[in-house]
């Protein structure tokens, strides 16, 4: 079931189907969130760039803020139809949909 703007609460988890997000702010017509199931980490050492993907849920310091260590993304009223709530008890075991 899609979400309505009035259903978003700061701290609430939701999914786009391909990612798990936590609401960080609710605006007049937008919702701001951080992705909490995957974060790309890029390191440069000796001129060589390496990238890896981590699960921020494994280290709670990633999820503390504001400011957040993770990039915030804005979802607007056109995005709400694709967003689905996720119960907090399901956040740690949530996996993206496989296609």
C-alpha positions, 0 to 999 in steps of 0.5 A: 500500500502506498504512503500518503504525505501525512503518514511520514514521521521522522525516524520511520522506515520505508522502502522503495522496493529496491532500498530501505530508507529512514525518514529524517525530515518531513516538509510541506510537500516532501520527505527527506530520508537516508538509505539505511540498507546500503552505503557506498564507501570510496577510499583513495590510498596512494592514488588508487580509488577503491569502493565498497558497499556496507550495511549501515544497520550494522553500525548504529553510528551511521544512523545518528544525526543530524547531521548524518554520515549518509547522504539525505535524499528528497522524495516528493509527492510524485514519489509517494505512490512507490513508497511502502512502510516497513515495520521497525521490527522488520528493519534488520531483516529487510532485503530488497525485492529480487526481480 
